[in-house]
Amino acid sequence: MVKIELKKEDDKEGIVVEALLDSGVIGLVMSLEFARKNKFRKNKLDRLIYVRNVNSTFNYKELIEHMVEVELFTKSTKKEQK
């Protein structure tokens, strides 16, 4: 687990969260509940993204319908910007 800061595009302050980063994934995901709770602006995707389970079968219950735009900072990237 690593602490990262997520900053909304229209907000000056971000929120710090603990995240599990995996360089082997195709994309980064955020739960819909987390996005709602933290008031991230959701943008509807033109096409749904189908999620695959660990065993490579499709997970039809969990389709990705929205995206959010955030800036992601780690401790080292934030220092470099100052």
Beta strands, then each sheet from edge to edge (+ up, - down):
strand 1: 2-8
strand 2: 15-19
strand 3: 43-52
strand 4: 58-67
strand 5: 70-73
sheet 1: 2+ 1- 5+
sheet 2: 3+ 4-
end
